[in-house]
């Protein structure tokens, strides 16, 4: 059982903490194995946070019992790190245990020098401050989350859910991550980065573009051309391509491939069909094309993925 600690601290952000609790601490009796999660405080005092809400967390002297640490936010200014947090978090990271920072939580690890030379991200509003304070970190601007070795960082706010679902998908597989996402009423895997959320007006009319993508996700086993997607979005091909690139920072063709690979991953985990049959079910022309894109995007062959995650492999 993976033991998880959610770090409550003086400047904890409530939304990110709630995301961590919902993902990792909520009882899930429908699963045979799940995380054992505690909300802990290394400062050993009640915490007054936004709206004068006072949080009383489980006091802890050490992080030793835990396998994963979640940091839900941290001050973005030059804030003195309490000694207990500095020593325990530094030791935890150096032991190679997994740490997830949510939104501004990356500032804690950065302040302790634990992200030097690593790739990291945070909310787009804090990008310039993060870059100027920590020039030795490889800041990644347009991502929802990123992993570098044992450290995962999420971008702003709701991206904490994306990071958490990616961890659940890694630990328990696609099917369980999808069940968790359904309970949250969110997508199990969002593509694209933060750029699509910056200064984007809320549409006041039905979004044909979004509807076209929803249709594509429901019909991945069929032949889908970019021209057909543009038609369903009620756009010219040129306008559709420009809109797609601005929204996802990749082409519609590559997006379709990525969606089909996600479909293939899910099928590999629960189906015993041949790779040729799975390729057809995921919308690929043949098994060779599936293998090529699977190794390119996932890093292993479909057969290796099935052995690692498949119920029947």
N, C-alpha and C positions, 0 to 999 in steps of 0.2 A: 504493500500500500504506500502510495506517495503521500508524504506528510507535507502540508503546505502551511506557511505562516504568512498572514497578511499583516504588514507592519502599520500599526496605528501610531501616529506621531503628532506633535503639536500643530503642524500645518497640513494635516491630512486633507485631501479633497474628497468630499462626500460622494460625488458621482462615481469617481474611479474606485473608491472603496466599495461602493455598492455593486459595481460591475464585478469586482473580484469575489465578493461574497456570493453573488448570484451564480457565478460560473463555478466556483470551487468549494463553497461552503454549504450550498443548498443541499439538503438531504435528497438523494436520488435512489430510492429503494428499487427502482426498475432495473438498476445495473447491479450485477453481482459484485463488482469491484469498483470502488470510487476513491476519491481523495479523502484524507482526514485533515480537516482544515481548522486552524485557530486564528482568531484575530488577537494579536499580541502587542504589548507595549514594552519596550526596553527602557522607557523613561519612568515607569512605575508610578504614574500619576494619572488622574483623570484628565481628559483632553477636551478643551473648549474649542469648538470649531464654528463654522459658518452658521449664522442665525442663532448664536448663543446655545447651540446644542452641545451637551456635555456627553462625551463617550467614555465609558469605563471598559477598558480592554484587559484581557488576561495578562498579568505581569509575567515577564520572563527574564531570566538572567543570561540565557544563552540561546543561540539558534541551532545548537547541535542536534536536537531531535528532528530537525526538519530537512526535507530534500529540496523544496522550492520556496523561495522568498518572493513576495509580491510587494512592491513599493508604490502605493497609490498617491502619486503627487509628491512634490517637494518644493520648498521656496526657490524661486528663480533668481533671487538676489544673493548677495554674499552673506549667507546665513551660517552661523557657527553650528557645526554638526555636534550634537551631544556625544560625549566620549563613549558611552555604552553602545550607541548606534554605530559610531565609527569603527570601533574595534570588532564588534560582532559581524557587521556587514562585510568589512574587509576580509575577515577570516573566512566567512562563508563563501565569498567569491573565489578566494585563493584556493579553497578546497575543491573547486570545480563544480560546486553545486549550482543549480539553476536559479537565476534571478530574473524576474519580470518587472520592468518599470513601466508604469502607466502614466501617459501624458508627461507632466513635468517631473515625474519620478526619476527620470534620467539625470536630473541635476544632482541628486544625491551621489550616485555612482561617479559622475563626472567630478564632483567636488572632492571625492576621495581618491581620484586618480585611477579608478578602476576601469575607465573606458579609454584611457590613453592608447592611441594606435588602433582602436576598434571602431567599427561602424555603429552608429547610434542615431536615434531620432527623437523628436519630441513634437509638441504642438507647433504648427507653423507660426503662431504669434510670437513664439519664443526663439525662433531660429536665429535671428541676428544676435540676441543676447547670448545664446548658447555658443554660437561660433566665436564671438569675441572673447568670452570667458574661457573657452576650452579649445584653443586652436589645434591641439594635438589629437583631437578626436575627428574621425572621418564622418562628418555629419551627412546624413542622407535626407534630402529635402522632400522628395515626392513619393513617400511610401506610407502605407498605413501601419506597418510594423516591420521590424527587421531583427534577425538573429545574428549574433557574432559569437561563436563558440557557445558558452553556457549562459550568455546574457541576451535577453529579448527586450526590445524597447518598442512601445507603441506610440503612435502619434496622438493627436488630441482627442480627448473625451471618448466618443463612441468607438474609436479605434482600439480601445482597451478590450472591447468585446471581440474584435477581429483577432488580436493577439491571443486572447484566452482560448478562443475556438481553435486556433492553429495548434496550441499546446495540447488541447484535448484530442484533436485529430492525430497528433503525433503519439500521444500516450495510449489512446484507446481505439483509434481507427475512425474512418470516415463515417460509418453508420451511427456510432454513438455521438460524434460531434454534430451530425445532422439532427439527431433527436434533441440535443441540447439547444441547437439553434432554433428548431421549430418551437420549442417551449418559450424561447425568447421572442419569437415571431420576427426573426431576422434571417438574412442569408447566411448559410454556413460558410461561405467563402466569397468575399468581395474582392474584385479586382481593382486595379488603379491605385492612385495615391491621393495625397491631400489636395493637390491642385484642383481637383474637381469640386472641392467644397469651398474654395476661397472666393469670396465676393461673387457667388453664384446666386442670381435672383430665384426666388421660388416661383415656379410656373403657376399661372392662374388658369390654365386651360389643360384639358387632358393631354398627357404626354405620349404622343405616338412613338417617339423615339424609345422610351422606356418599354412601351407595350411591345414594340418589335423585338427587343432583346428578351423579354419574358417569353414571347412566342418561340424564339430561337431555342431558348433553354428547355422548352417543353417538346421540341421536335428535333433534337440533336441527331437522332438516328436517320433523319431524312436528309436529302440533298439540299443544302442551303447555300445560295450564292449571296455575295454582298449586294448585288443588284436587287435581289429579292428582299433583303432586309431594308434597303433604302426605300423600296416600293411600299413595304408595310409601315414604314415610318413616315410615309407621305412626304418624302424628301427626294430631291435630285441626288444622283450618286455623288456629285461633287460636294454638295452641302452635307450629305450624310457622312462622307469620309472626313470632312473637316470637323464636324460635330463629334464624331467618334474619337478622333485623335485628341481633341481638346478635352474630352471627358475622361478618357482612359490612358492617354499617352501611349497608345499602341494602335495598330490597324484592326479593322473589324475581322479580317481573316485570321490574325493571330489570336484575337479574343475567342473566336469560334474554336480554334485548336485548343486553347486553354480550357474552355468549357468542356470540350469532348474528353480531354485528359482527366478532368475532375470526374466526369461520368464514368470513364474507364476505371479510375481508382475505386470508385464505389462498387462497380460490378466485380472487380477483382477480389474485393473483400467478402462478397456474399454469394457469388456465382461460381459454378464449377465448369462453365463452358470453355471450349478451346479459345485460344487467343484470336484465331480467325473469326469465330462467332462473336467474341467480345468486341473486336474491331468494328464489325458491322453494327452491333447494338449501340456503340458509341459514336457512330457516324463516320468512321474512317473508311477509305476505299479498300484497304487491305491490311493484313497484319503487319506487313513491312512498314507501312506508313505509321501505324500505331506505335510500333517499337521505336522508330526513329524519334518521334515527337515525345514519347514517354521518357526515353532516356535523356533527351535534351532538356525537358522541363522538370522531371522528377529526380534524375540523376542515377536511376537504376532501371533495369529491364522490367517489363510487366511480370515476368516469372519471379524475379527476386522480390518485387513488391508483394505479390500474392503469398510467397513463403513467409514474409514478415508480418503481414496484416490480415491475410485471408483466413476466414473461419474454416475454409475447406482445403487450404493449401498446406 
